[in-house]
Amino acid sequence: MLEVLIGAINHAPVSKVEQMETELRKLSQAELCQIRAWLDDLIEDELEFTPEFEASIQRAERDRSDGKPARVREPEGK
């Protein structure tokens, strides 16, 4: 009975992420860079540009062109 339990533990299903991690470790640095660029593009394409976000970008660009220093957000609790 114990052997059956140990066998079941050793053959536990592997998540898709774990499978991908295993495959990614087999790639060269150049191939990893290609994957990274593709992931960056994929994530960027899925970002939602709300009107508020676009307005904040325009405000920051105006401030920079007016010579105002960049506003830096401090973590809460400081």
Biopython code that builds the backbone (N, CA, C, O; Angstrom):
import numpy as np
from Bio.PDB.StructureBuilder import StructureBuilder

atoms = [
    (1, "MET", "N", (0.825, -1.205, 0.000)),
    (1, "MET", "CA", (0.000, 0.000, 0.000)),
    (1, "MET", "C", (0.868, 1.267, 0.000)),
    (1, "MET", "O", (0.584, 2.221, -0.725)),
    (2, "LEU", "N", (1.925, 1.266, 0.818)),
    (2, "LEU", "CA", (2.815, 2.420, 0.886)),
    (2, "LEU", "C", (3.487, 2.657, -0.461)),
    (2, "LEU", "O", (3.661, 3.807, -0.866)),
    (3, "GLU", "N", (3.868, 1.587, -1.164)),
    (3, "GLU", "CA", (4.498, 1.732, -2.481)),
    (3, "GLU", "C", (3.549, 2.394, -3.478)),
    (3, "GLU", "O", (3.985, 3.179, -4.321)),
    (4, "VAL", "N", (2.267, 2.086, -3.388)),
    (4, "VAL", "CA", (1.279, 2.696, -4.275)),
    (4, "VAL", "C", (1.187, 4.185, -4.000)),
    (4, "VAL", "O", (1.130, 4.976, -4.942)),
    (5, "LEU", "N", (1.170, 4.595, -2.727)),
    (5, "LEU", "CA", (1.103, 6.008, -2.369)),
    (5, "LEU", "C", (2.347, 6.753, -2.838)),
    (5, "LEU", "O", (2.244, 7.860, -3.365)),
    (6, "ILE", "N", (3.526, 6.153, -2.652)),
    (6, "ILE", "CA", (4.760, 6.799, -3.086)),
    (6, "ILE", "C", (4.771, 6.932, -4.610)),
    (6, "ILE", "O", (5.196, 7.963, -5.130)),
    (7, "GLY", "N", (4.317, 5.922, -5.324)),
    (7, "GLY", "CA", (4.229, 5.983, -6.779)),
    (7, "GLY", "C", (3.282, 7.078, -7.242)),
    (7, "GLY", "O", (3.553, 7.763, -8.228)),
    (8, "ALA", "N", (2.170, 7.244, -6.533)),
    (8, "ALA", "CA", (1.203, 8.289, -6.892)),
    (8, "ALA", "C", (1.792, 9.672, -6.678)),
    (8, "ALA", "O", (1.550, 10.584, -7.468)),
    (9, "ILE", "N", (2.566, 9.827, -5.609)),
    (9, "ILE", "CA", (3.197, 11.122, -5.337)),
    (9, "ILE", "C", (4.229, 11.441, -6.414)),
    (9, "ILE", "O", (4.315, 12.582, -6.869)),
    (10, "ASN", "N", (5.004, 10.453, -6.822)),
    (10, "ASN", "CA", (6.033, 10.672, -7.837)),
    (10, "ASN", "C", (5.448, 10.967, -9.209)),
    (10, "ASN", "O", (6.141, 11.530, -10.056)),
    (11, "HIS", "N", (4.207, 10.607, -9.453)),
    (11, "HIS", "CA", (3.581, 10.838, -10.756)),
    (11, "HIS", "C", (2.461, 11.877, -10.668)),
    (11, "HIS", "O", (1.508, 11.844, -11.447)),
    (12, "ALA", "N", (2.585, 12.791, -9.718)),
    (12, "ALA", "CA", (1.578, 13.836, -9.567)),
    (12, "ALA", "C", (1.547, 14.674, -10.838)),
    (12, "ALA", "O", (2.587, 14.907, -11.454)),
    (13, "PRO", "N", (0.357, 15.129, -11.236)),
    (13, "PRO", "CA", (0.272, 15.933, -12.457)),
    (13, "PRO", "C", (1.101, 17.213, -12.336)),
    (13, "PRO", "O", (1.182, 17.824, -11.271)),
    (14, "VAL", "N", (1.702, 17.592, -13.435)),
    (14, "VAL", "CA", (2.541, 18.783, -13.494)),
    (14, "VAL", "C", (1.714, 19.891, -14.144)),
    (14, "VAL", "O", (1.012, 19.657, -15.127)),
    (15, "SER", "N", (1.804, 21.094, -13.587)),
    (15, "SER", "CA", (1.040, 22.209, -14.138)),
    (15, "SER", "C", (1.611, 22.619, -15.494)),
    (15, "SER", "O", (2.743, 22.276, -15.837)),
    (16, "LYS", "N", (0.817, 23.349, -16.246)),
    (16, "LYS", "CA", (1.270, 23.850, -17.550)),
    (16, "LYS", "C", (2.480, 24.760, -17.380)),
    (16, "LYS", "O", (3.406, 24.735, -18.190)),
    (17, "VAL", "N", (2.462, 25.563, -16.319)),
    (17, "VAL", "CA", (3.579, 26.479, -16.080)),
    (17, "VAL", "C", (4.854, 25.684, -15.811)),
    (17, "VAL", "O", (5.918, 26.017, -16.331)),
    (18, "GLU", "N", (4.746, 24.645, -15.006)),
    (18, "GLU", "CA", (5.914, 23.806, -14.728)),
    (18, "GLU", "C", (6.428, 23.140, -16.001)),
    (18, "GLU", "O", (7.638, 23.025, -16.195)),
    (19, "GLN", "N", (5.524, 22.703, -16.862)),
    (19, "GLN", "CA", (5.918, 22.107, -18.132)),
    (19, "GLN", "C", (6.667, 23.123, -18.991)),
    (19, "GLN", "O", (7.691, 22.812, -19.600)),
    (20, "MET", "N", (6.132, 24.343, -19.025)),
    (20, "MET", "CA", (6.759, 25.392, -19.824)),
    (20, "MET", "C", (8.130, 25.764, -19.259)),
    (20, "MET", "O", (9.077, 25.984, -20.014)),
    (21, "GLU", "N", (8.233, 25.833, -17.932)),
    (21, "GLU", "CA", (9.519, 26.139, -17.309)),
    (21, "GLU", "C", (10.568, 25.102, -17.702)),
    (21, "GLU", "O", (11.711, 25.443, -18.004)),
    (22, "THR", "N", (10.169, 23.848, -17.695)),
    (22, "THR", "CA", (11.084, 22.777, -18.081)),
    (22, "THR", "C", (11.553, 22.956, -19.515)),
    (22, "THR", "O", (12.740, 22.809, -19.807)),
    (23, "GLU", "N", (10.629, 23.272, -20.407)),
    (23, "GLU", "CA", (10.988, 23.459, -21.817)),
    (23, "GLU", "C", (11.835, 24.715, -22.015)),
    (23, "GLU", "O", (12.770, 24.710, -22.816)),
    (24, "LEU", "N", (11.519, 25.786, -21.295)),
    (24, "LEU", "CA", (12.269, 27.031, -21.440)),
    (24, "LEU", "C", (13.721, 26.862, -21.012)),
    (24, "LEU", "O", (14.613, 27.495, -21.577)),
    (25, "ARG", "N", (13.960, 26.021, -20.026)),
    (25, "ARG", "CA", (15.331, 25.784, -19.571)),
    (25, "ARG", "C", (16.190, 25.124, -20.653)),
    (25, "ARG", "O", (17.418, 25.146, -20.568)),
    (26, "LYS", "N", (15.565, 24.555, -21.643)),
    (26, "LYS", "CA", (16.288, 23.889, -22.737)),
    (26, "LYS", "C", (16.700, 24.862, -23.843)),
    (26, "LYS", "O", (17.478, 24.497, -24.725)),
    (27, "LEU", "N", (16.192, 26.088, -23.807)),
    (27, "LEU", "CA", (16.438, 27.044, -24.882)),
    (27, "LEU", "C", (17.748, 27.797, -24.694)),
    (27, "LEU", "O", (18.255, 27.928, -23.580)),
    (28, "SER", "N", (18.281, 28.284, -25.801)),
    (28, "SER", "CA", (19.486, 29.127, -25.766)),
    (28, "SER", "C", (19.101, 30.529, -25.286)),
    (28, "SER", "O", (17.921, 30.868, -25.197)),
    (29, "GLN", "N", (20.122, 31.335, -24.980)),
    (29, "GLN", "CA", (19.857, 32.713, -24.562)),
    (29, "GLN", "C", (19.149, 33.487, -25.673)),
    (29, "GLN", "O", (18.251, 34.280, -25.391)),
    (30, "ALA", "N", (19.534, 33.271, -26.917)),
    (30, "ALA", "CA", (18.890, 33.969, -28.038)),
    (30, "ALA", "C", (17.419, 33.588, -28.140)),
    (30, "ALA", "O", (16.565, 34.444, -28.369)),
    (31, "GLU", "N", (17.128, 32.316, -27.971)),
    (31, "GLU", "CA", (15.737, 31.862, -28.040)),
    (31, "GLU", "C", (14.930, 32.417, -26.863)),
    (31, "GLU", "O", (13.765, 32.782, -27.021)),
    (32, "LEU", "N", (15.557, 32.478, -25.677)),
    (32, "LEU", "CA", (14.869, 33.052, -24.516)),
    (32, "LEU", "C", (14.567, 34.533, -24.743)),
    (32, "LEU", "O", (13.513, 35.022, -24.335)),
    (33, "CYS", "N", (15.481, 35.243, -25.388)),
    (33, "CYS", "CA", (15.244, 36.661, -25.696)),
    (33, "CYS", "C", (14.074, 36.822, -26.654)),
    (33, "CYS", "O", (13.288, 37.761, -26.527)),
    (34, "GLN", "N", (13.957, 35.912, -27.609)),
    (34, "GLN", "CA", (12.815, 35.959, -28.537)),
    (34, "GLN", "C", (11.508, 35.730, -27.776)),
    (34, "GLN", "O", (10.523, 36.431, -28.007)),
    (35, "ILE", "N", (11.499, 34.762, -26.883)),
    (35, "ILE", "CA", (10.298, 34.479, -26.083)),
    (35, "ILE", "C", (9.950, 35.680, -25.215)),
    (35, "ILE", "O", (8.783, 36.055, -25.100)),
    (36, "ARG", "N", (10.969, 36.282, -24.604)),
    (36, "ARG", "CA", (10.735, 37.440, -23.740)),
    (36, "ARG", "C", (10.124, 38.593, -24.527)),
    (36, "ARG", "O", (9.173, 39.224, -24.068)),
    (37, "ALA", "N", (10.663, 38.868, -25.703)),
    (37, "ALA", "CA", (10.128, 39.948, -26.534)),
    (37, "ALA", "C", (8.686, 39.658, -26.917)),
    (37, "ALA", "O", (7.841, 40.553, -26.903)),
    (38, "TRP", "N", (8.409, 38.413, -27.257)),
    (38, "TRP", "CA", (7.040, 38.032, -27.621)),
    (38, "TRP", "C", (6.102, 38.213, -26.429)),
    (38, "TRP", "O", (4.998, 38.735, -26.585)),
    (39, "LEU", "N", (6.532, 37.788, -25.241)),
    (39, "LEU", "CA", (5.692, 37.948, -24.046)),
    (39, "LEU", "C", (5.474, 39.426, -23.733)),
    (39, "LEU", "O", (4.363, 39.829, -23.390)),
    (40, "ASP", "N", (6.534, 40.239, -23.850)),
    (40, "ASP", "CA", (6.389, 41.683, -23.609)),
    (40, "ASP", "C", (5.347, 42.285, -24.547)),
    (40, "ASP", "O", (4.503, 43.074, -24.121)),
    (41, "ASP", "N", (5.409, 41.909, -25.836)),
    (41, "ASP", "CA", (4.436, 42.412, -26.807)),
    (41, "ASP", "C", (3.026, 41.938, -26.468)),
    (41, "ASP", "O", (2.072, 42.713, -26.545)),
    (42, "LEU", "N", (2.894, 40.677, -26.095)),
    (42, "LEU", "CA", (1.588, 40.124, -25.759)),
    (42, "LEU", "C", (0.972, 40.846, -24.568)),
    (42, "LEU", "O", (-0.200, 41.219, -24.597)),
    (43, "ILE", "N", (1.758, 41.037, -23.538)),
    (43, "ILE", "CA", (1.259, 41.710, -22.331)),
    (43, "ILE", "C", (0.915, 43.165, -22.634)),
    (43, "ILE", "O", (-0.120, 43.669, -22.198)),
    (44, "GLU", "N", (1.788, 43.834, -23.382)),
    (44, "GLU", "CA", (1.543, 45.237, -23.728)),
    (44, "GLU", "C", (0.264, 45.391, -24.545)),
    (44, "GLU", "O", (-0.504, 46.329, -24.331)),
    (45, "ASP", "N", (0.035, 44.472, -25.477)),
    (45, "ASP", "CA", (-1.160, 44.542, -26.314)),
    (45, "ASP", "C", (-2.434, 44.376, -25.506)),
    (45, "ASP", "O", (-3.491, 44.862, -25.909)),
    (46, "GLU", "N", (-2.348, 43.699, -24.374)),
    (46, "GLU", "CA", (-3.540, 43.450, -23.570)),
    (46, "GLU", "C", (-3.789, 44.526, -22.512)),
    (46, "GLU", "O", (-4.810, 44.495, -21.826)),
    (47, "LEU", "N", (-2.855, 45.482, -22.375)),
    (47, "LEU", "CA", (-3.058, 46.557, -21.404)),
    (47, "LEU", "C", (-4.223, 47.434, -21.850)),
    (47, "LEU", "O", (-4.437, 47.649, -23.043)),
    (48, "GLU", "N", (-4.947, 47.919, -20.900)),
    (48, "GLU", "CA", (-6.093, 48.779, -21.208)),
    (48, "GLU", "C", (-5.691, 50.232, -21.008)),
    (48, "GLU", "O", (-5.341, 50.641, -19.901)),
    (49, "PHE", "N", (-5.742, 51.005, -22.081)),
    (49, "PHE", "CA", (-5.431, 52.423, -21.997)),
    (49, "PHE", "C", (-6.735, 53.192, -21.772)),
    (49, "PHE", "O", (-7.462, 53.515, -22.711)),
    (50, "THR", "N", (-6.997, 53.466, -20.520)),
    (50, "THR", "CA", (-8.202, 54.211, -20.175)),
    (50, "THR", "C", (-7.973, 55.688, -20.460)),
    (50, "THR", "O", (-6.829, 56.129, -20.572)),
    (51, "PRO", "N", (-9.045, 56.448, -20.577)),
    (51, "PRO", "CA", (-8.874, 57.897, -20.781)),
    (51, "PRO", "C", (-8.080, 58.543, -19.640)),
    (51, "PRO", "O", (-7.302, 59.467, -19.877)),
    (52, "GLU", "N", (-8.270, 58.068, -18.414)),
    (52, "GLU", "CA", (-7.534, 58.615, -17.268)),
    (52, "GLU", "C", (-6.040, 58.353, -17.406)),
    (52, "GLU", "O", (-5.220, 59.233, -17.146)),
    (53, "PHE", "N", (-5.693, 57.138, -17.817)),
    (53, "PHE", "CA", (-4.287, 56.786, -17.978)),
    (53, "PHE", "C", (-3.652, 57.618, -19.084)),
    (53, "PHE", "O", (-2.536, 58.114, -18.928)),
    (54, "GLU", "N", (-4.356, 57.772, -20.198)),
    (54, "GLU", "CA", (-3.840, 58.578, -21.308)),
    (54, "GLU", "C", (-3.661, 60.031, -20.890)),
    (54, "GLU", "O", (-2.676, 60.669, -21.261)),
    (55, "ALA", "N", (-4.612, 60.557, -20.118)),
    (55, "ALA", "CA", (-4.507, 61.934, -19.639)),
    (55, "ALA", "C", (-3.294, 62.105, -18.723)),
    (55, "ALA", "O", (-2.618, 63.134, -18.768)),
    (56, "SER", "N", (-3.018, 61.089, -17.887)),
    (56, "SER", "CA", (-1.863, 61.192, -16.996)),
    (56, "SER", "C", (-0.561, 61.176, -17.795)),
    (56, "SER", "O", (0.401, 61.847, -17.422)),
    (57, "ILE", "N", (-0.526, 60.426, -18.873)),
    (57, "ILE", "CA", (0.660, 60.414, -19.740)),
    (57, "ILE", "C", (0.853, 61.789, -20.371)),
    (57, "ILE", "O", (1.967, 62.312, -20.400)),
    (58, "GLN", "N", (-0.235, 62.374, -20.877)),
    (58, "GLN", "CA", (-0.148, 63.693, -21.503)),
    (58, "GLN", "C", (0.284, 64.751, -20.490)),
    (58, "GLN", "O", (1.077, 65.635, -20.815)),
    (59, "ARG", "N", (-0.235, 64.665, -19.263)),
    (59, "ARG", "CA", (0.154, 65.602, -18.206)),
    (59, "ARG", "C", (1.651, 65.491, -17.926)),
    (59, "ARG", "O", (2.343, 66.503, -17.813)),
    (60, "ALA", "N", (2.145, 64.264, -17.814)),
    (60, "ALA", "CA", (3.569, 64.054, -17.542)),
    (60, "ALA", "C", (4.432, 64.586, -18.677)),
    (60, "ALA", "O", (5.497, 65.154, -18.432)),
    (61, "GLU", "N", (3.984, 64.409, -19.915)),
    (61, "GLU", "CA", (4.740, 64.922, -21.058)),
    (61, "GLU", "C", (4.775, 66.446, -21.049)),
    (61, "GLU", "O", (5.812, 67.044, -21.334)),
    (62, "ARG", "N", (3.628, 67.088, -20.717)),
    (62, "ARG", "CA", (3.587, 68.555, -20.629)),
    (62, "ARG", "C", (4.503, 69.042, -19.517)),
    (62, "ARG", "O", (5.255, 69.999, -19.698)),
    (63, "ASP", "N", (4.436, 68.381, -18.366)),
    (63, "ASP", "CA", (5.283, 68.779, -17.238)),
    (63, "ASP", "C", (6.767, 68.680, -17.607)),
    (63, "ASP", "O", (7.557, 69.566, -17.281)),
    (64, "ARG", "N", (7.131, 67.600, -18.285)),
    (64, "ARG", "CA", (8.526, 67.407, -18.666)),
    (64, "ARG", "C", (8.966, 68.484, -19.645)),
    (64, "ARG", "O", (10.075, 69.006, -19.535)),
    (65, "SER", "N", (8.107, 68.820, -20.603)),
    (65, "SER", "CA", (8.480, 69.855, -21.578)),
    (65, "SER", "C", (8.533, 71.238, -20.925)),
    (65, "SER", "O", (9.249, 72.120, -21.399)),
    (66, "ASP", "N", (7.773, 71.431, -19.834)),
    (66, "ASP", "CA", (7.809, 72.702, -19.097)),
    (66, "ASP", "C", (8.966, 72.756, -18.104)),
    (66, "ASP", "O", (9.153, 73.761, -17.418)),
    (67, "GLY", "N", (9.742, 71.674, -18.028)),
    (67, "GLY", "CA", (10.895, 71.650, -17.126)),
    (67, "GLY", "C", (10.564, 71.286, -15.692)),
    (67, "GLY", "O", (11.416, 71.403, -14.812)),
    (68, "LYS", "N", (9.351, 70.851, -15.448)),
    (68, "LYS", "CA", (8.981, 70.457, -14.082)),
    (68, "LYS", "C", (9.599, 69.099, -13.772)),
    (68, "LYS", "O", (9.668, 68.228, -14.639)),
    (69, "PRO", "N", (10.051, 68.922, -12.521)),
    (69, "PRO", "CA", (10.623, 67.618, -12.163)),
    (69, "PRO", "C", (9.545, 66.534, -12.163)),
    (69, "PRO", "O", (8.367, 66.805, -11.928)),
    (70, "ALA", "N", (9.969, 65.325, -12.426)),
    (70, "ALA", "CA", (9.041, 64.193, -12.439)),
    (70, "ALA", "C", (8.508, 63.933, -11.038)),
    (70, "ALA", "O", (9.229, 64.046, -10.047)),
    (71, "ARG", "N", (7.245, 63.586, -10.981)),
    (71, "ARG", "CA", (6.650, 63.210, -9.694)),
    (71, "ARG", "C", (6.978, 61.746, -9.447)),
    (71, "ARG", "O", (6.829, 60.907, -10.334)),
    (72, "VAL", "N", (7.420, 61.453, -8.246)),
    (72, "VAL", "CA", (7.762, 60.071, -7.903)),
    (72, "VAL", "C", (6.828, 59.608, -6.807)),
    (72, "VAL", "O", (6.673, 60.271, -5.781)),
    (73, "ARG", "N", (6.211, 58.472, -7.033)),
    (73, "ARG", "CA", (5.321, 57.916, -6.004)),
    (73, "ARG", "C", (6.142, 57.203, -4.959)),
    (73, "ARG", "O", (7.030, 56.410, -5.272)),
    (74, "GLU", "N", (5.832, 57.496, -3.722)),
    (74, "GLU", "CA", (6.478, 56.822, -2.604)),
    (74, "GLU", "C", (5.548, 55.695, -2.154)),
    (74, "GLU", "O", (4.326, 55.846, -2.179)),
    (75, "PRO", "N", (6.129, 54.561, -1.741)),
    (75, "PRO", "CA", (5.282, 53.489, -1.219)),
    (75, "PRO", "C", (4.485, 53.971, -0.011)),
    (75, "PRO", "O", (4.952, 54.806, 0.763)),
    (76, "GLU", "N", (3.287, 53.439, 0.138)),
    (76, "GLU", "CA", (2.458, 53.829, 1.276)),
    (76, "GLU", "C", (3.153, 53.443, 2.565)),
    (76, "GLU", "O", (3.845, 52.427, 2.634)),
    (77, "GLY", "N", (2.958, 54.281, 3.608)),
    (77, "GLY", "CA", (3.507, 53.982, 4.909)),
    (77, "GLY", "C", (4.872, 54.617, 5.140)),
    (77, "GLY", "O", (5.477, 54.408, 6.191)),
    (78, "LYS", "N", (5.361, 55.379, 4.185)),
    (78, "LYS", "CA", (6.659, 56.047, 4.381)),
    (78, "LYS", "C", (6.471, 57.415, 4.923)),
    (78, "LYS", "O", (7.448, 58.129, 5.153)),
]
sb = StructureBuilder()
sb.init_structure("model")
sb.init_model(0)
sb.init_chain("A")
sb.init_seg("    ")
for serial, (resi, resn, name, xyz) in enumerate(atoms, 1):
    if name == "N":
        sb.init_residue(resn, " ", resi, " ")
    sb.init_atom(name, np.array(xyz, "f"), 0.0, 1.0, " ", f" {name:<3s}", serial, name[0])
structure = sb.get_structure()
